[in-house]
Amino acid sequence: MEVQVVSKATIKPSSSTPHHQRTFKISIIDKLFPSHYVPFLCFYAPNQTRNLQNIHQCLKESLSKSLAIFYPFAGRVNDDLTIDCNDDGVLYTTTSVSCKMVDLLANPQPKIELFYKFTPPQRPFCPNLVDRPSQIAIQVNEFACGGIAIGICFTHLFIDVITNSMFVKCWSEIAAKNGPDSANVGICSAVSLFPQGSEEPDGLSMMKYTVREGRGIRRRFVFEGLAISKLKEKAKSERVPNPTRVEVVTCFIWKHLMAAYTEVWGSQQPSILSHAVNLRRQMIPKMVSEFSVGNIIWMSVAHYNNTTMDKEAEMDGELVRLVRESFTDIKEKFVPKLLSDGGYETIREWFEESKETCFDKDLNPYMFSSWCKSGLPDTDFGWGKPTWVSLMGGDDLDSSYKNLVVMMDGQTSDTIEAWVTLDKREMAVLELGLAKVDEELVRLVRESFTDIKEKFVPKLLSNGGYETIREWFEESKETCSDKDLNPYMFSSWCKSGLPDTDFGWGKPTWVSLMGGADVDSSYKNLVVMMDGQTSDTIEAWITLDKREMTVLERDPNFIAFASLNPPISIQSQSRNSSFFHVNRSV
């Protein structure tokens, strides 16, 4: 795959910034966050009615109008307290991509390690860059199929996720001809809420207290709606009877991150979880304008030090309680004090208190940030919403920090994606954590087989059958009648003797069932296993809903062990890997 730069341009505001707005002050909170660039991508599926040439003109013109509203975005850093709003503009790059979008996103899974090619050249997550060409940069990538990926990089110096989302929303709405008029809109700095003051928190850094430094690798984990519902049910407690989606996914990941750490380093350490909290939601609405610009966020801190808790359900409830309490403390304690004293004294006290917890060298820190409900998946420039909004991944991420988790809305409204940056060894353990699920499933299946042999068959032979069968159906009603259950039926033809069928001219080359895209079957969720062409091979013929089959065929954890409909050898040859054939049933 080649990504070739077609053009580069500097887009400036459509109108000059007035002299009295040339200096944009950053807030006391902005000073505490790093000036890293944060990249993300919006993927738009191919559209035959879309004219790419017209699109670029539209994007540039609307971007220019948006910069007239968000004028600091087109400025340059003056010092660590102000932005010089000099209208120097932002970088706008266009590229041509040699492959189709589907080859990048679904063959068989997204190649997230290549996503850096689709974002602007600002180095993501790199602090203290001397040469910052702009506070935000755009790269529009055109795929061979007509699909578009818009890569956006923004500095965290004075732009948090909500500020960035607000800018992107403004840009897209202007492009779609229904955006705000720059003459009627005025942004305001977070400094109006959190002034710099006479004393500045020199030497204090939010990241220094809440996350571990070092290079790591990033992986993407997807939590479907049904799984999240089960996590919420599991994490309910008397203290937190109504855990949120973000809370339960956060705590599920935190628990497994701690387990991965213990597996790699040999001991379980106390752990802290810091979570970015959007202060806009914690304040009186009138205090925060829709166009407030800055890092209007703070970090909640939850401390887990119970290294002896064995019961999983108790741990789930305890972690959710800790996270919920940390959120509540921000709203009920930190924010009122922050607003009452102008910020400095409250921030200084927070750092003093955090030193006792966060500076323990034996602590295991993790930092979480939720982009859920940010509005980015609704970004419509006039040709529809994005198919997917994503971050970047890879085996050697160019990042100053690890133990970092960013949660985002998935492709469906009830899905959450977690982008986890972690030490390479710990990530290997986290990914292999699925093996524990495998062990549990094998145990359940083995117990069901044992029950047939040791309980059902003796009773069946002792009373002639009817009473035992009736009891079996009565017991099964309680389990199988639940409408929310997801049932599957398996049948094994292995060792049936069919591959040894010899009519006098030799054994069959292959014994098979039938497959196809629309199998004439009364049942789906049906799996039949058969002997393959060699004695150590098993074929699985799976009948499944079409949409579920599409996901199964692309599941890397599945296809790592099974091959999809491989060719048949007329002269039987040895095969080492298992494989499966598929019946697709709608």
C-alpha positions in Angstrom: 0.0 0.0 0.0 1.3 3.4 -1.0 0.2 6.7 0.4 1.4 9.5 -1.9 1.2 13.2 -1.0 -0.7 15.0 -3.8 -0.7 18.5 -2.3 0.0 20.6 0.7 -1.6 24.0 1.6 -1.9 26.3 4.5 -5.5 27.3 5.2 -5.9 30.6 6.9 -9.0 32.1 8.6 -11.5 33.7 6.2 -11.3 36.9 8.1 -8.5 38.5 10.1 -8.5 38.2 13.8 -9.2 41.6 15.4 -6.2 43.2 17.2 -7.9 42.9 20.6 -8.1 39.1 20.2 -4.5 38.6 19.0 -3.4 37.2 22.4 -5.2 34.2 23.6 -4.4 33.3 27.2 -4.4 29.7 28.3 -5.8 28.6 31.7 -4.0 27.4 34.8 -5.3 23.9 34.0 -4.0 24.1 30.4 -0.5 24.6 31.9 -0.7 21.2 33.6 -1.4 19.2 30.5 1.2 18.2 27.9 1.4 19.9 24.6 1.3 16.6 22.7 -0.4 16.2 19.4 -3.3 13.7 19.5 -4.3 12.1 16.1 -7.5 10.4 15.1 -9.2 9.4 11.8 -12.7 9.6 10.4 -13.3 7.0 7.6 -16.0 7.7 5.0 -17.2 4.8 2.8 -17.1 5.2 -1.0 -19.9 7.2 -2.5 -20.5 7.3 -6.2 -22.2 10.7 -6.1 -19.3 12.3 -4.4 -17.0 14.6 -6.5 -13.6 14.6 -4.9 -12.5 17.8 -6.6 -15.5 19.6 -5.3 -15.0 18.1 -1.9 -11.6 19.5 -1.4 -12.8 23.0 -2.4 -15.7 22.6 0.1 -13.4 21.3 2.9 -10.9 24.1 2.5 -13.5 26.9 2.3 -15.4 25.6 5.3 -12.2 25.0 7.2 -11.2 28.7 6.6 -14.5 29.9 7.9 -14.2 27.7 11.0 -10.8 29.1 11.7 -12.3 32.6 11.7 -14.4 31.4 14.7 -11.7 29.2 16.4 -9.0 31.8 15.6 -6.4 30.5 18.2 -6.3 27.2 16.2 -4.7 29.2 13.3 -2.1 30.8 15.7 1.2 29.9 17.1 2.5 29.3 20.6 3.9 32.5 21.9 5.1 31.3 25.3 3.8 28.8 27.9 1.0 31.3 28.8 -0.4 32.6 25.5 -1.1 31.8 21.9 -0.3 34.4 19.3 -3.4 34.5 17.1 -1.5 35.7 14.0 -3.7 33.9 11.4 -0.7 31.8 10.2 -3.2 29.0 9.4 -3.2 25.3 9.6 -1.6 22.6 7.4 -4.0 20.9 4.9 -2.5 17.8 3.1 -4.1 15.6 0.5 -2.9 12.1 -0.4 -3.7 9.3 -2.8 -3.9 5.8 -1.4 -3.2 2.9 -3.8 -5.5 0.4 -2.1 -9.2 0.2 -1.5 -10.6 1.1 2.0 -11.9 -2.4 2.5 -8.3 -3.8 2.1 -7.2 -1.6 5.0 -10.2 -2.1 7.3 -11.6 -5.5 6.7 -9.0 -7.9 5.4 -9.4 -9.7 7.7 -9.1 -7.0 10.4 -8.2 -3.3 10.4 -4.5 -2.7 9.9 -4.2 -0.2 12.7 -0.4 -0.2 12.6 -0.6 1.6 9.2 -2.9 4.3 10.3 0.0 6.7 11.0 0.3 7.1 7.2 -3.1 8.8 7.1 -2.5 11.5 9.8 -0.6 14.8 9.4 3.1 14.8 10.0 3.0 16.2 13.5 4.4 13.5 15.7 1.7 12.3 18.1 2.2 12.2 21.8 5.6 13.9 21.7 6.2 16.6 24.2 8.1 19.9 24.0 8.3 20.2 20.2 10.1 23.4 19.3 8.7 23.7 15.8 4.9 23.5 15.8 3.7 24.6 12.4 0.1 24.8 13.6 -2.2 23.9 16.6 -4.2 21.6 14.4 -3.5 19.8 11.1 -5.6 18.0 8.6 -4.8 15.2 6.1 -7.5 14.1 3.6 -6.7 10.7 2.1 -8.4 9.4 -1.1 -8.6 5.6 -1.5 -8.6 3.9 -4.9 -12.3 2.9 -4.3 -13.4 6.5 -3.7 -13.4 6.2 0.1 -12.1 9.1 2.2 -10.2 9.1 5.5 -9.8 12.5 7.2 -6.9 12.5 9.6 -6.8 15.2 12.3 -4.0 16.1 14.7 -4.7 18.6 17.6 -2.4 19.8 20.3 -3.4 19.1 23.9 -1.8 22.4 25.0 -5.2 24.1 25.1 -7.5 21.7 23.1 -9.2 18.8 24.9 -11.4 16.2 23.2 -14.6 18.2 23.7 -13.0 21.4 22.3 -11.7 19.5 19.3 -15.1 17.9 18.7 -16.7 21.3 18.9 -14.3 22.6 16.2 -14.9 19.5 14.0 -18.6 19.9 14.4 -18.5 23.5 13.4 -16.3 22.7 10.4 -18.5 19.9 9.2 -21.7 21.9 9.6 -20.3 24.8 7.6 -19.3 22.4 4.9 -22.8 20.9 4.9 -24.2 24.4 4.6 -25.9 24.5 8.0 -23.1 25.8 10.2 -22.9 28.9 12.4 -22.1 32.3 11.2 -18.7 33.6 12.4 -20.1 37.0 12.9 -22.6 35.7 15.5 -20.3 33.3 17.4 -17.6 34.1 19.8 -15.4 31.6 21.6 -14.1 32.1 25.1 -11.0 30.9 26.8 -11.1 28.5 29.8 -9.0 31.2 31.5 -12.2 32.9 32.3 -13.1 29.9 34.5 -9.6 29.1 35.7 -7.4 32.2 35.6 -3.7 32.0 35.6 -3.3 34.0 38.8 -0.1 35.5 40.3 1.2 32.2 41.3 1.7 29.5 38.7 2.1 25.7 39.4 5.6 25.6 38.0 7.1 22.1 37.8 3.7 20.4 38.3 2.6 18.0 35.5 -0.6 16.0 35.4 1.0 13.2 33.4 3.9 12.9 35.8 1.4 12.0 38.6 -1.0 9.8 36.7 0.7 7.6 34.1 3.8 5.6 33.5 6.5 6.8 31.0 8.0 4.5 28.4 7.3 3.1 24.9 4.5 0.6 24.5 2.3 -1.1 21.9 -1.4 -0.3 21.3 -4.2 -2.7 20.6 -7.9 -2.2 20.0 -10.5 -4.1 22.0 -14.2 -3.9 21.1 -17.0 -4.4 23.7 -20.3 -5.2 22.2 -23.6 -4.0 23.7 -24.6 -7.4 25.1 -21.2 -7.9 26.7 -21.5 -4.4 28.3 -25.0 -5.3 29.6 -23.6 -8.4 31.3 -20.7 -6.4 32.8 -23.2 -3.9 34.2 -25.3 -6.7 35.7 -22.2 -8.3 37.2 -20.8 -5.1 38.7 -24.0 -4.0 40.4 -23.8 -3.6 44.2 -25.6 -2.0 47.1 -23.2 1.0 46.9 -23.5 1.3 43.1 -26.8 -0.2 41.9 -26.7 1.5 38.5 -23.1 1.4 37.1 -22.6 3.2 33.7 -21.2 1.7 30.5 -18.0 3.7 30.9 -17.6 2.6 34.5 -18.0 -1.1 33.9 -15.8 -1.2 30.8 -13.1 0.9 32.7 -13.1 -1.5 35.7 -13.2 -4.6 33.5 -10.1 -3.4 31.7 -8.4 -2.2 34.9 -8.9 -5.6 36.6 -7.3 -7.4 33.6 -4.5 -4.9 33.3 -3.6 -5.6 37.0 -3.7 -9.3 36.3 -1.4 -9.0 33.3 1.0 -6.9 35.4 1.0 -9.6 38.1 1.6 -12.4 35.6 4.6 -10.6 34.0 6.3 -9.2 37.1 5.4 -11.9 39.6 3.7 -9.9 42.3 0.5 -7.9 42.6 1.0 -4.3 43.5 -1.4 -1.7 44.7 -2.8 0.2 41.7 -4.2 3.7 40.9 -6.5 4.5 38.1 -6.7 8.1 36.9 -9.7 9.0 34.7 -10.2 12.2 32.7 -13.4 13.9 33.8 -15.2 16.5 31.7 -15.7 19.4 34.1 -18.3 21.0 31.8 -20.8 18.4 33.0 -20.0 19.1 36.6 -20.7 22.8 36.5 -23.8 25.0 36.2 -24.5 25.1 32.4 -24.5 28.9 32.3 -20.9 29.0 33.5 -19.6 27.1 30.5 -20.2 28.4 26.9 -20.8 25.9 24.1 -17.7 27.6 22.6 -15.4 27.4 25.6 -11.9 26.5 24.5 -9.4 24.8 26.7 -8.6 21.8 28.8 -11.8 21.9 30.9 -11.0 18.6 32.4 -9.4 17.1 35.5 -8.2 13.7 36.6 -10.1 11.6 39.1 -8.0 9.1 41.0 -9.1 5.7 42.3 -6.7 3.7 44.5 -7.0 -0.1 44.8 -4.8 -1.7 47.4 -6.7 -4.9 48.3 -4.3 -7.5 46.9 -6.0 -10.4 48.7 -9.6 -10.2 47.3 -10.3 -13.6 45.7 -13.9 -13.5 44.7 -14.2 -12.0 41.2 -17.7 -10.6 41.8 -16.5 -8.8 44.9 -13.6 -7.3 43.0 -15.8 -6.1 40.2 -18.1 -4.4 42.6 -15.2 -2.9 44.6 -13.5 -1.4 41.5 -16.7 0.2 40.3 -17.3 1.6 43.7 -13.8 3.2 43.8 -14.2 4.7 40.3 -17.7 6.0 41.1 -16.5 7.6 44.3 -13.5 9.2 42.5 -16.0 10.8 40.0 -18.2 12.0 42.8 -15.3 13.6 44.6 -14.5 15.7 41.5 -18.1 16.9 41.2 -18.9 17.5 44.9 -15.5 18.5 46.4 -13.0 19.5 43.8 -15.1 21.6 41.4 -16.7 23.8 44.0 -13.3 24.6 45.7 -11.7 25.1 42.2 -14.3 27.7 41.3 -14.3 29.4 44.7 -10.6 30.2 45.0 -9.7 30.8 41.4 -7.9 27.5 41.0 -4.3 27.8 42.2 -4.8 26.8 45.9 -7.1 23.9 45.1 -4.8 22.6 42.5 -1.8 22.9 44.8 -3.6 21.0 47.5 -4.6 18.3 45.0 -1.0 17.7 44.0 0.1 17.7 47.6 -2.4 15.0 48.4 -1.7 13.1 45.3 2.0 12.9 46.1 1.3 10.5 48.9 -0.6 8.2 46.6 0.8 8.5 43.2 4.6 8.8 43.9 4.9 5.4 45.4 7.4 3.7 43.1 5.7 0.3 43.7 2.3 1.6 42.5 0.9 0.4 39.2 -0.7 3.4 37.6 -3.2 3.5 34.6 -4.7 6.5 32.9 -8.1 6.3 31.2 -9.9 8.8 28.9 -13.3 8.5 27.5 -14.2 9.9 24.1 -17.6 8.3 24.3 -20.5 10.7 23.5 -18.0 13.3 22.1 -20.1 13.6 18.9 -17.2 12.7 16.6 -19.1 9.7 15.0 -21.8 12.2 13.9 -19.3 14.3 11.9 -21.2 14.9 8.6 -19.6 17.1 6.0 -22.6 16.7 3.7 -22.0 13.2 2.4 -23.0 11.2 5.5 -21.6 10.2 8.8 -18.2 8.4 9.1 -18.2 4.6 8.9 -15.7 4.6 11.7 -13.8 7.0 13.9 -10.5 5.5 15.2 -7.1 6.2 16.7 -3.8 4.6 15.6 -2.2 1.4 16.8 1.0 -0.5 16.4 3.8 -2.6 17.9 6.1 0.3 18.7 3.9 3.3 19.2 5.6 6.7 19.1 4.4 7.6 22.5 6.0 9.0 25.7 3.4 7.1 27.8 2.1 3.6 28.3 -0.6 2.2 30.6 -2.9 4.5 28.7 -6.5 3.6 27.7 -8.7 5.7 25.4 -12.4 4.6 25.1 -14.4 5.6 22.1 -17.9 5.0 20.6 -17.9 1.9 18.3 -19.6 1.5 15.0 -22.9 0.9 16.7 -24.4 3.1 19.5 -24.2 0.4 22.1 -20.5 -0.5 21.4 -17.4 0.8 23.1 -13.9 0.5 21.7 -10.9 0.6 24.0 -7.5 1.5 22.6 -5.0 0.2 25.1 -1.3 1.2 25.2 0.8 -1.1 27.3 4.2 -2.7 27.9 4.8 -5.3 25.2 5.0 -8.2 27.7 1.9 -7.2 29.6 0.0 -6.8 26.4 0.9 -10.4 25.4 -0.6 -11.6 28.7 -3.7 -9.4 28.3 -4.4 -10.8 24.8 -3.9 -14.3 26.0 -6.4 -13.7 28.8 -9.0 -15.1 26.5 -7.4 -18.5 27.2 -9.1 -18.5 30.6 -12.4 -18.2 28.9 -11.4 -21.2 26.7 -10.6 -23.2 29.8 -14.0 -22.4 31.4 -15.9 -23.4 28.2 -14.0 -26.7 28.0 -14.9 -27.4 31.6 -18.6 -26.7 31.0 -18.7 -29.0 28.0 -16.9 -31.8 29.7 -19.3 -31.6 32.7 -22.3 -31.7 30.4 -20.9 -34.9 28.8 -20.2 -36.4 32.2 -23.8 -35.7 33.3 -25.1 -37.7 30.4 -22.9 -40.7 31.2 -23.2 -40.7 35.0 -26.7 -39.4 35.6 -29.0 -39.4 32.5 -28.1 -42.8 31.0 -28.5 -44.9 34.2 -31.9 -43.3 34.9 -33.0 -43.7 31.3 -32.2 -47.5 31.4 -33.8 -48.0 34.9 -37.3 -46.7 34.2 -37.9 -47.4 30.5 -37.2 -43.8 29.4 -40.4 -41.8 29.5 -40.1 -40.4 33.1 -36.4 -39.5 32.6 -37.0 -37.8 29.3 -39.9 -35.8 30.8 -37.8 -34.7 33.8 -35.0 -33.7 31.3 -37.4 -31.4 29.4 -38.8 -29.9 32.6 -35.3 -29.0 33.9 -34.3 -27.7 30.4 -37.3 -25.3 30.4 -35.8 -23.2 33.1 -32.5 -22.8 31.3 -33.5 -22.8 27.6 -36.7 -20.8 27.6 -34.9 -17.5 28.4 -35.5 -15.4 25.3 -32.2 -13.6 25.8 -30.2 -16.9 25.5 -28.0 -17.5 22.5 -28.4 -21.2 21.6 -26.0 -23.3 19.5 -26.3 -27.0 18.6 -23.3 -29.2 17.8 -23.1 -32.7 16.4 -19.9 -34.7 15.9 -19.6 -37.2 13.1 -16.0 -37.9 13.9 -15.1 -41.5 14.2 -18.3 -42.4 12.4 -16.5 -44.7 10.0 -17.7 -42.8 6.9 -14.2 -42.0 5.6 -13.5 -45.8 5.6 -16.4 -46.6 3.2 -14.8 -48.8 0.5 -17.0 -50.3 -2.3 -14.0 -52.2 -3.7 -12.2 -49.3 -5.4 -10.7 -47.6 -2.4 -11.8 -45.3 0.4 -13.3 -41.9 -0.5 -11.0 -38.9 -1.0 -13.3 -36.8 1.0 -16.7 -37.1 2.9 -18.5 -33.8 3.0 -21.8 -32.0 3.7 -23.2 -29.2 1.6 -22.6 -25.4 1.9 -23.5 -22.2 0.3 -24.6 -18.6 0.8 -28.3 -19.4 1.3 -28.5 -23.0 2.6 -32.0 -24.6 2.6 -32.0 -25.3 6.2 -34.7 -25.0 8.9 -32.0 -24.2 11.5 -29.1 -21.9 12.0 -26.5 -21.8 14.8 -25.8 -25.4 13.9 -22.3 -26.9 13.8 -21.5 -30.4 12.4 -17.9 -31.7 12.9 -16.5 -34.4 10.7 -13.2 -36.2 10.1 -11.0 -34.4 7.6 -8.8 -35.8 4.9 -6.2 -36.9 7.4 -6.8 -38.7 10.7 -5.7 -35.7 12.8 -7.9 -33.1 11.1 -11.5 -32.0 12.0 -13.8 -30.1 9.7 -16.5 -27.9 11.1 -19.5 -27.1 8.9 -21.1 -24.0 10.5 -24.6 -22.7 9.7 -25.0 -19.2 10.9 -26.7 -15.8 10.4 -25.1 -14.0 7.5 -24.0 -11.0 9.6 -22.6 -13.2 12.4 -20.7 -15.3 9.8 -19.1 -12.2 8.4 -17.7 -11.4 11.8 -16.6 -14.9 12.5 -14.7 -15.2 9.3 -12.7 -12.0 10.2 -12.1 -12.9 13.9 -8.3 -13.2 14.2 -8.6 -15.3 17.3 -10.7 -17.8 15.3 -8.9 -17.9 12.0 -5.6 -18.3 13.8 -6.7 -21.9 14.4 -9.0 -22.6 11.5 -8.8 -22.2 7.8 -11.8 -21.1 5.7 -12.8 -23.7 3.1 -9.3 -24.7 2.0 -8.8 -26.7 -1.3 -9.3 -30.5 -1.3 -6.4 -32.7 -2.2 -7.4 -35.4 -4.7 -4.4 -37.4 -3.7 -4.6 -37.2 0.1 -1.8 -35.2 1.6 -0.9 -34.5 5.1 -2.3 -31.4 6.7 -1.1 -30.0 10.0 -3.7 -27.3 10.7 -7.4 -27.7 11.4 -9.9 -26.1 9.1 -13.5 -25.4 8.7 -16.1 -25.2 6.0 -19.0 -22.8 6.2 -22.7 -23.0 5.5 -24.0 -19.4 5.3 -27.6 -19.3 6.3 -29.6 -16.0 6.4 
